[in-house]
């Protein structure tokens, strides 16, 4: 009964607090899953359970791979593959996102150096940065040290941040300028879904805008107006523009007509491991379902 009461209290807090909640079997299962993940993820890094996959970024003018986005995956020995939607928030909540984030950066930079030594001249790798990482005092220092240790050219690295990360624009501007001074590129991920003022576009040293896949998924009349507006604005500001979530011929044709620079999505390739990426890079172009 105490455990049931604790579960009910947990859900009441999740709903904003200052309320009550009657426990259900579904809520019991949800909390049990949460506790399992919490216990297992604490040892995931030392148990070598994390891995990185890469989704190609495609030049929409010539269908060539111009870069990749690095994505973190977790395959637990007891629970099997766990969705990033489940484990990323947990890493942030437990304060583990910083050591794991540094491991991702180190691994990705090592991989880029290895690729270039093998002759795979991939222009850049994009790495997602958690808001918790971004505001951490040692973030810029950690990035600098990882670049130094791996001997990677910093222009190969593009850090992806969301609009919500830059709500404190003064602090964000300082951090981003320090990263720019290192030679690192900056991308705004999920552009159009946040609440930040567009004034940050002229203040911050941004290289790339990524159109959120929610605008690409259906591409009705309203979505097309939004996408076209973002592309036009980004080009006028001399930003690189990427559309994510491309899955159909129509989506690709529309984006090409709008002269969108780059795209990514299952139309070209699912996220794949480093070895599969090398095989894909050897192709002159990526056709749909080629991988």
N, C-alpha and C positions, 0 to 999 in steps of 0.2 A: 504493500500500500504506500509506503514511503517513496519507493521508486516510481510508482505511478503518479504520486503527487508531484515529485520532482520533475517528471516528464511534462505534466500539465503546466507547471510553473515555467518551464523552459519555453513552451509554445506560447504562453501568455506574454513572456518577454519578447519573443520573436515578433509578436503582433503589435509591439509598441509599448507594452507594459501598462500598468494601471488598469488591468482588466482581469478576467478569469477565463479559464479554458477547461472543458471537459475532455478527458483523455479518450483516444480511440485506438483501435488496433493499428491503423495506418500511421498514426503519430508514434506509437511504440516502435514500429518497424523503422520509421524515419530516424528516430533518436538512436536506436540500436546501430543503425548503419553509420550515423555520425560518430558515435563513440568508437566503432571499429576503425573507421578511417583515421580518426584522431590518433589512435594508438599506433597504427601501422605507419602513418606518414612521418612520424617522428624519427623513424629509422630508415626511411626510404633512400636517403642520400648515401648513407654509409653502407647500405645493403646493395647499392648499385642498381636500384629499381627504376631510376629515371632514364629516359632516352630522349633523343631529339630527332624529329623528322623535318623535312624541308619541302615547302611547296613552291614550285617555280613561279617567278614573276616574268611575264611574257610581254615583249615588245609587240604591240598590236599592229604595227606597220609591216613587220617582217616575220612575225611568229617565232622569233629567237628568244632563248632564255637570257634575260639581262641580269637577273638576280634571284634570290630565294628568300623566303620567310622561314625562320626557324621556329618550330613549335614544340613545346615540352609535352612529353607523354609519361604516364606512370603505369607500370604493370606490376601489381603487388602479388607476392607469392601466395597469399591466402585469398585475396579478393579478385584477382585477375586485373584486366585493364579497367582503369578508373577514368571517368570523363574529366577533362580539364575544368568543366563547369562545376564539378564537385570539389576537386582537390586544390585548384588555384585559390579560391576564397579561404580554404582551410589553411593553406600555407601562409596567407596574409594574416589570418586571425591568430595563428600560433607564433607569428614572428619568424617563420622559417623562410619567407620569401627572399630575404636578403642573401643568406648563404646559398640557397638553391639558385637564385638569380645570378649570382656570381659564378656558380658552377656552369650554368647555361652559357654565359658570356665567354668563359674560359674555353669551354668545349667548342663553341661555334668559331671562335677566333682560331683555335688550333686547326679546326676543319678547313677553314678558308685558306690558311697558310698551306696546308697539305694539298688542297685542290690546285692552288696556283703552282705549286712545285710540280704537280703532275701535268700541268698545261691546261687545266680547266680555268679559263680566265673569266670567272663569274664576277660581275662588276661589284656586287654588294650583297650582304646578308642583312636582313631586317630582323631585329630582336625586340620582342615586346617587353616593355618596362612597367612594372607595377607602380601605382602611385606611391606605395610605401617605400619602394626602392628609390624612387625619384626624389622624395623629400628627405631621405636619409643623408646625414651630414657627410658621410664618407663615400657617397655614390660616385661623384666625379673622380675622386682619388682611386676608387676601386677600378673604374673603367680605364683610367690612365695606366695603372699598374698591370692590368690584364693585357692591354695593348703592348706594353713594354716587354712583359714576360713572354708573350707569344710571338713577338716581332712581326705583328700584323700591321699592314698599312692601314691607318685609321680611316681612310676614305672608303675602305671596303665595308665599314660598319655603319648601319643605319639603325638608330634607336627609335622604336615606335612608342609614342605616348598618346593617351586619350585626351580629349578636350577637358574632361573632369580633372585631370592631373594638373592643369594650369589655371585653376581658379584663382590662386594667389599669383597674379601675373608678374609682380615685381620679383618674387623669389624664383619663379619659373624662368624669367628672362635672364637672371644672373646665372642660373645653373646651365641653361641652354647655350648661353654665350661661352661659358667655360668649356662645354663639350665641343662647340664649334671651333674653339681655339685649339682643341686637340686634333681637329680634322674630321671629327665624326659628323655624319649626316643625321638630320632629324626628320621624322615622319609623324604626322598627326593621323592616328588610327581612328576608324569609325567616324569619319568626319560627317557632320550634319546631325548627329544623334545627341550631342551634348548641349549645354546651356551657356557656354562661354560667349562673351562678346566677340564679334568678328574683328574688333580692333586689335586683338592679339596677333592677327595675321600680318600686320605691318610692323609690329614691335619685335616679334620673335624670329630668330634665325632658322626658319623652316625651309626644308628642301622639298618635301613631298606631302601631298594630301591623299588620303585613301578614302574613296567613297564607300560608305558602309554597304554591306551586302543587302540590307533591308530595302534599299532603294533599287537594287538591281534585280531582286528576286521576282517581282511581279511586273515592273516596268509598265504601269498603266500611265494614263495621260499626266497625272500629277507627278508621278515618279520621274517621268521623262523630263518634265519642266525643271524639277529639282536637280537631276543629274546634269542636264545641259547647263544650268546656271552655275553649278559647282565647277564644271570643266572650264567654262568660259572665264570665270573669276580666277581660277588657279592659273590658267595660261596667261592671263593679263598680269598676274602677280609673279609670273615666271617661276611657278612651282611645277615640279613633276606631279603627274596625276595618275593614280592607280584605281581601278575599279575591282573590287573583290566580290567573289561569289558568282562568277560567270559559269553558267551551266548549259546554256542553249545557244543555238545558231542565231536566234533573233537578238538575244542580249549582246552577243559579240558583234553582229552586224550593226546594231544601233550605236554601240560604243565606238566602232571604227568610223562610222559616219560622223560622229561628234569629234573625231580626232583625239580620242582619249589616248594617252601615251602608253600605258601599260595595263595589264589585267592579270588576274589569277583566279583559279576556281577549278572545279571538277571537270569542266569542259576540256581543260588542258591536262590536268593531273591532280590526283589526290596528294596529300602530304606523303612523302616517301623518304626512305632512309638514304644515307649518304651514298651508298653503293648504287642504288637505283637511280639516284640523281645523276651520277656520273654516266650511266648508260643513256639517260634522257638527254644529257648535254651533247652526246655524240651525234644525236639526230640533228639534221639541218633545220627542222622545225617540229613543233609539237602539234600533232593533229588530235582531234577529239578522240578520247578513250585510247590514246596511244600507250598509256601506261596502266 
